[in-house]
Amino acid sequence: MNLFDLTGEVAVVIGATGVLGGAMAEGLAAAGAKVAVLGRNAQRGEERARSIQKQGGTAGFFSADALDQRSLQAACETVSSRMGVPTILVNAAGGNDPRVTVTLDRPFEQISPADWRENFDMNLVGGAVLPCQVFGPVMKANRKGSIINVASVSAHLPLSRVVAYSAAKAALLNLTLFLAREWAPENVRVNSITPGFFPGEQNRRLLFNEDGTATARGQVILGHTPMARFGTPSELVGAAIFLASEKASGFVTGIDLRVDGGFLSQTI
């Protein structure tokens, strides 16, 4: 028995147009799952779907706004009719809004309520709440499902400057535990993955100088990471496949799987 064979599964990946979500989408497809790429950017979504298809996988792009429940519901119905009932949901949308970064010129007390709400909407409401409200009931009715929320090391230990992002991701972990307990009787598992530092579009300028060397902040991060390097997107794939596969992790729910090079194990 191949514990990591996802043949016959239908995986919905929200945030697959990004670096980390895209790597997980391609990995799930390589393991045999049909992958529905959901997002607002049709060009990037179609590109991701074509990339998966070129590698021999099955994928399609479906337009959806993670902050619009009706849009998600319409996408769920379309995916179900074209690909089959979703059995895997990866919530990889979200990110840190630079406007909510604490700096010397903009201390914590100057972050507006609107900025807080926008960050929580992006990382919690659209990042997990609404997608789970739409796709969760379908999985419950089918008595089969694996939901994977993408958290952050800052959910465990708040990082300097990104206070709103850290708080939103901490709430995401709490939501993961709540849904794991609520939906276990219907055989819907809910877990999370906590990536460490993986260079992507949003954080590359924070981590690297133009010449490719690590910035001062990047050097601090590397010094706090026992493996002394940044992660590569492909290193999230194994964790995603493990949590997605009922054969491999059928009795696993409510966990947070850290893929951080030891970042959260480091103290001084």
C-alpha positions in Angstrom: 0.0 0.0 0.0 1.3 3.4 -1.0 0.6 5.6 2.0 1.1 8.8 -0.1 -0.9 8.0 -3.2 -3.6 10.6 -3.6 -5.2 9.1 -6.7 -9.0 9.8 -6.7 -8.7 12.8 -4.3 -9.8 16.3 -5.3 -7.7 19.0 -3.8 -8.7 22.6 -3.6 -5.8 24.9 -3.1 -6.5 28.6 -2.3 -3.3 30.6 -2.7 -1.8 28.3 -5.3 -0.7 31.3 -7.3 1.8 32.1 -4.6 5.2 30.4 -4.1 4.4 28.1 -1.2 0.8 27.4 -2.2 1.9 26.7 -5.7 4.6 24.2 -4.6 2.0 22.3 -2.5 -0.5 22.4 -5.4 2.0 20.9 -7.7 3.1 18.3 -5.1 -0.5 17.2 -4.5 -1.0 16.8 -8.2 2.2 14.8 -8.6 0.9 12.4 -5.9 -2.2 11.8 -8.0 -4.8 14.3 -6.8 -6.9 16.4 -9.1 -6.1 20.0 -8.2 -8.4 23.0 -8.3 -6.5 26.2 -8.2 -8.7 28.9 -6.7 -8.0 32.6 -6.7 -8.8 36.1 -8.1 -5.9 36.4 -10.5 -7.0 34.5 -13.6 -3.7 34.9 -15.4 -1.6 33.5 -12.6 -4.2 30.8 -11.8 -4.2 29.6 -15.3 -0.4 29.6 -15.4 -0.3 27.4 -12.3 -2.9 25.0 -13.7 -0.9 24.7 -17.0 2.3 24.1 -15.1 0.7 21.2 -13.3 -0.7 19.8 -16.5 2.7 20.0 -18.2 4.1 17.9 -15.4 1.4 15.2 -16.1 -1.1 16.2 -13.4 -4.7 17.1 -13.6 -5.6 20.7 -12.7 -7.9 23.6 -13.5 -8.3 27.2 -12.5 -11.5 28.4 -10.8 -12.1 32.0 -10.1 -12.9 32.8 -6.5 -12.5 35.5 -3.9 -11.6 34.0 -0.5 -13.4 37.0 1.2 -16.6 36.5 -0.7 -18.6 33.5 0.5 -20.9 33.4 -2.5 -17.9 33.4 -4.8 -16.4 30.4 -2.8 -19.7 28.6 -2.9 -20.0 29.0 -6.7 -16.4 27.7 -7.1 -17.2 24.7 -4.8 -20.2 23.8 -6.9 -18.2 24.1 -10.2 -15.3 22.1 -8.9 -17.7 19.4 -7.7 -19.4 19.1 -11.0 -16.2 19.2 -13.1 -13.6 17.4 -11.0 -15.6 15.7 -8.2 -16.4 16.4 -4.6 -13.5 18.1 -2.9 -11.7 15.9 -0.3 -8.7 18.1 0.4 -8.6 21.9 1.2 -5.4 23.8 1.5 -5.7 27.3 2.8 -2.5 29.0 1.7 -3.8 32.5 1.1 -2.7 35.4 3.2 0.4 37.5 3.9 1.7 40.4 5.8 0.6 43.8 4.8 3.5 46.2 4.9 1.2 49.0 5.9 0.7 47.2 9.2 4.3 46.9 10.0 5.5 48.4 13.3 8.5 50.8 12.8 10.2 53.6 14.7 8.1 56.1 12.8 4.9 54.0 13.2 4.7 52.4 16.7 2.1 49.9 17.7 -0.4 52.5 19.0 -0.7 54.1 15.6 -1.9 51.0 13.8 -5.5 51.8 13.0 -8.5 49.5 13.6 -9.1 49.4 9.8 -5.5 48.1 9.3 -6.1 45.4 12.0 -9.4 44.3 10.4 -7.8 44.2 6.9 -5.0 42.0 8.2 -7.4 39.6 10.1 -9.6 39.5 7.0 -6.7 38.5 4.8 -5.1 35.9 7.1 -8.0 34.5 9.2 -11.4 35.2 7.6 -10.4 34.7 4.0 -7.4 32.7 5.0 -9.5 29.9 6.6 -12.9 30.9 8.1 -14.9 31.4 4.9 -13.2 28.6 2.9 -13.8 26.1 5.8 -17.5 27.3 6.1 -18.0 26.5 2.4 -15.9 23.4 1.8 -16.2 21.9 5.3 -19.9 21.0 5.0 -19.3 19.3 1.7 -16.6 17.1 3.3 -18.8 16.4 6.3 -21.6 15.3 4.1 -19.2 13.0 2.2 -17.7 11.9 5.6 -14.2 12.4 4.2 -11.9 15.4 4.2 -8.5 16.9 5.1 -8.2 20.6 5.7 -4.7 22.1 5.9 -4.3 25.6 7.1 -1.0 27.4 6.5 0.2 29.2 9.7 3.5 30.9 10.5 6.3 30.7 13.0 5.1 34.1 14.2 1.8 32.5 15.4 3.9 30.8 18.1 6.4 33.5 18.9 5.4 37.0 17.8 8.1 38.4 15.5 9.2 42.0 15.8 7.3 44.5 13.6 4.6 42.2 12.2 2.2 42.3 15.2 -1.1 42.1 13.3 0.1 39.3 11.1 1.3 37.4 14.1 -2.0 37.8 16.0 -4.0 36.7 12.9 -1.9 33.6 12.4 -2.2 32.7 16.1 -6.0 32.9 15.8 -5.7 30.6 12.8 -4.0 28.0 15.0 -6.8 28.3 17.5 -9.4 27.9 14.8 -7.6 24.8 13.5 -7.9 23.2 17.0 -11.6 24.1 17.2 -12.5 22.7 13.9 -10.5 19.5 14.5 -12.6 18.8 17.5 -15.9 19.8 15.9 -15.5 17.9 12.7 -13.7 14.7 13.8 -17.0 12.8 14.2 -17.7 13.3 10.4 -14.1 12.1 9.5 -13.0 15.6 8.5 -9.4 16.2 9.7 -8.2 19.7 10.3 -4.5 20.4 10.7 -2.0 23.2 10.0 1.5 23.5 8.6 3.8 26.2 10.1 6.5 27.1 7.5 9.7 28.7 8.7 11.3 31.3 6.5 10.9 30.6 2.8 11.9 33.3 0.4 8.9 34.4 -1.6 7.5 37.5 -3.4 6.4 39.2 -0.2 9.5 38.8 1.9 12.4 38.5 -0.5 13.4 42.2 -0.1 13.4 41.8 3.7 15.7 38.7 3.5 18.1 39.5 0.7 20.1 42.4 -0.6 20.2 43.1 -4.3 23.5 41.3 -4.5 21.9 38.1 -3.1 23.5 38.4 0.4 21.3 38.2 3.5 20.0 41.5 4.9 20.6 42.3 8.5 17.1 40.9 9.3 17.9 37.9 7.2 21.1 37.3 9.1 19.2 37.4 12.4 16.8 34.8 11.1 19.5 32.5 9.9 21.3 32.8 13.2 18.1 31.8 15.0 17.6 28.8 12.6 19.6 25.7 13.7 19.8 24.5 10.1 21.3 27.9 9.3 19.5 28.3 6.0 16.1 29.3 4.5 13.6 26.7 3.3 12.8 25.9 -0.3 9.2 25.6 -1.3 9.5 21.9 -2.3 10.3 21.1 1.3 6.7 21.8 2.2 5.3 19.2 -0.2 6.0 16.2 1.9 4.2 17.7 4.9 1.2 18.6 2.7 1.0 15.1 1.2 1.3 13.5 4.6 -1.6 15.5 6.1 -3.7 15.2 2.9 -3.4 11.4 2.7 -6.0 9.5 4.8 -3.8 6.4 4.5 -0.8 8.2 6.0 -2.5 10.4 8.6 -6.0 9.1 9.1 -5.8 9.3 12.9 -4.0 12.7 12.8 -6.1 15.8 13.5 -5.6 19.1 15.4 -1.8 19.1 15.0 0.5 21.9 13.7 3.3 20.4 11.6 6.4 22.7 11.8 8.6 22.9 8.7 11.0 25.5 10.0 14.5 24.2 10.1 14.3 24.2 13.9 13.5 27.9 14.2 10.9 27.4 17.0 13.2 25.0 18.9 15.9 27.7 19.3 16.1 29.8 22.4 19.4 31.5 23.0 
